[in-house]
Structures are given as structure tokens and as C-alpha cells.
């Protein structure tokens, strides 16, 4: 009567949610990198 509970149940859309989460994180990191690279250039353009 020993039942193992799976750590992750991949049948409930967890793969899709993981991919969406990864895309959001990559988008945020890309935005921060873009913001860092363009923030210093505004001072030099004047």
C-alpha cells in the first residue's frame, strides 16, 4: 500500500507554465540589460 507521490505532475500543463515563466524571466533580464546600456548614453548626448 506504499504510494509514491510524484514531485512534479507533468500532465497538468507544468511544461507550458515552465516555458512561459522562462520567457518572462528572459524578457525581464533583457529589459534590464537594455535599460543599463541606454541609461549612460543619455548623459553623453547633450
Order of alpha helices (4+ residues) and beta strands (2+ residues): alpha-alpha
